Amino acid sequence: MKTTTLARNAAALLAALALCTGTPVHADEEGDDAGLDVADEGARTTGVLQFDLARTYASPEHWSMARSRLELGATGGSAGLKWKISGRADADAVFAIDNGFYPDAVRRDQQLGFDLRETYVDFSVGDVDVRLGRQHIVWGEMVGLFFADVVSARDLRTFYLPDFDQLRIPQWAARGEYYFGDTHAELIWIPVPSYDRIGKPGAEFYPIPAGVPVLGEVKPSNSLGNTNWGGRLSTLAAGWDVSGFYYRSMDVSQTFFRLGSITSPVFEPRHLRISQAGGTVSKDLGAFVLKGELVQTRGREFNTLDPTVDFGLIAQNTLDYVVGVDIPAFRDGRVNLQYFARRYLDFDPRIGQDRIEGGASVLLNTKLSNNWEAEALFVSSVNRTDFMFRPKLVWSASRNLKVVFGVDSFGGQSTGLFGMYDTRDRAYTQARWSF
């Protein structure tokens, strides 16, 4: 494909995506987890049209989502060069249905949006495969929550409820990969990092309670000192898939600095410089698959109610770990069991946590018929006994059309990750058409 043809295809796609929202095309912070493996000639386009409708039935009852989503992508390549360009347009009518329920800042943040998704070029330099552009770099994936997947930023405006391929935000990165035997080496550099999107105060899943003053988020400047970098080495040994990594970054998660007094706090979300080292392991044991992940994080700070502490933050190094097993069961289904925990290595009780904060999850999935399947995910912390319960039914109406009916339920102590959203229980439906 000639360069001029590639440019015309890219420009046409971006123009079409811009027309869907009536906004100019710009790079934003969301992502898609699609890969790229294309022929040497021609271009291939794909798309997804999705509708999400959700009603929060916990008090106060209200419509919480009425979103239409369009995703378009194109892939192609020639002469050793492969490329991908993709984007997503959203329009959420819930702000017209329940006009006035959400603050104006939330409406402006979530009513309309366009996001440039995975958009990159692939080529080789000798034996090294190189990818340049906006891309996903996934170093670990367990069920329901993130552990070793430290590079990914996430769109958390709807908590951890979306599928991970929709929740992840791609990074602008340069990545080099080298394969030798059963070993894979990977180096990454992220000059302009993406960060978690948590929305605005008053949104459905904003992490600070309503009524607490929160200033605008302070993101790091685009300087060389604020770039992210890291490496990962993985190998297959005696049937065990093992990896180790190191990652130095501006934290994708927000740290809330307390600027006011303890009686009249004002919080400001910022990002700290952290380092993370860890690894993953998996083993196919015939009837089931065993997985584990471990991450040590240095440089994070945690909130405290101690009025004498500067900014209301205490530095704590942590060790996060999870072990899980995937077992075939039922009718073409499976059972997934996980135990996870966070250990504070230099524990300070003023952060309001226990030295070890543990939790567990159970996922059940089964086919009900050729076109119907049922699934239920239950995740609970041990220390606080708060939980998230997500049963759903999936109807495969055709090869390209799926419809989901489900419930997202939260409960338990308000100091827990899930219990803080006890009033966010909702019923939802989703229709997703791929073309």
C-alpha positions, 0 to 999 in steps of 0.5 A: 500500500502506498503511503498516500493511500494509507494516509487517505484511509486514516484521514477518512476513518478519523473524519467519520469518527469525528462526525459521530460526536460533532467534536474534533479528533484528539487523543484521549485516555481510553483503550481497546485490547484488539491485536493486529495480524494482517496480510501484506496487501489491502486494508481491513476495517472492523467495527462495533456498535454497542448500546448500554442501558442501566437503572440504579435501583438503590436509593435514590433510584435513577437512570445511570446509563443510556449510552450508545458507543461506536468503535471503528478500526482499520488495519493494513500493511505492506513491505514489512510495515503493519499499521492500525488505527482505531477510535471510539465515539460515545453519547450518553442520553442519561443526562437528558433523561435525568437532567439535573441529577448529576452535576454539570461537570459530570455531564460535560465529562461523560455525555459525549466523548471521542477517544483515539484507541490503539493506533500504531505501526509495527516493523522489525529492526533485525530480530527485534519487533518494534511497535510505535504508537498508542497501544496496550501493554498487558503484563498480567490479567486475573479475573475481576481486578488488576494486579500485575497489569501495571502498565495499563491505565483504566477508565474507572468512571464505571468502576471495574464493571466493563470488560477489560478490553473496554476498560483499559486505556492505551499508552503512547509507547515505544516497545521492542520485543525480542524472542530467543527460544522459549524466552521473550524479552520486552522493553517499553518507554512511554513518553506521554503517559495516560492515567486512570479516568475517575470522572468528576465529583458527583459521578456514579463511581467517583472515589470521594464521597459526595459533598467533600470538596475536590479540586481539579486533577493535577497531572504531571508535566510532559517532561523527560523526568515524568516518562515511564519505562520498564522491561519484562522477561518471560519464559517457558520452563518445564511447562511453567509460564513464568515472567518477571518485570520492573516498571518505573512510572508516574502512578496511573492511579490518583493520590488525594492530597488533603489541602484543608484542615481535618475538619474542613478538608479539600482534596486535590488528586495528583500522581506520584512517582513509583516503582513496581517489580513483580512477576507472573506464573501459570501452569496448565495442569490438565483439568485446570489452569493455575495462575499467580501474580505478585507485585511490590510497589514502592513510592505510594502514599495512603490517606490518613485521618491523623491531622498532624500528617502533611497532606494527610498522606503516609508513605507505605510500600506494599506487596500485592499477590493473587493466586487463582485456579480455572476449572472446567465445569458444568456445560462447556463452562468453568469455575474460577477461584481466586485469593488476593491480598495486599501486605503493607511492608512498613505498616502504619495503622494510621492509614485505617487498614490492617497489615494484610488486607485479603479478599477472594472471588468466585466466578461461575460460568455455564452454557444453558443452551446453544444461544444462552449462557449464565455467569456470576462473579462474586468478589469479597474482601475478607477484612471488611466483609464488603462485596460485589456480586454480578450475575448475568445472562448472555444471549448470542442472538447471532454470530455478530450480535450479543445481548446481556442482561445483568445486575451489579450489586454492592454491599458491606462496610463503607470503608471497603472498596466495594462497600463504599458503593452500596447505593449504586446497585443497578440492573442493566442490559447491553447489546453489542453488534460486531461488523 
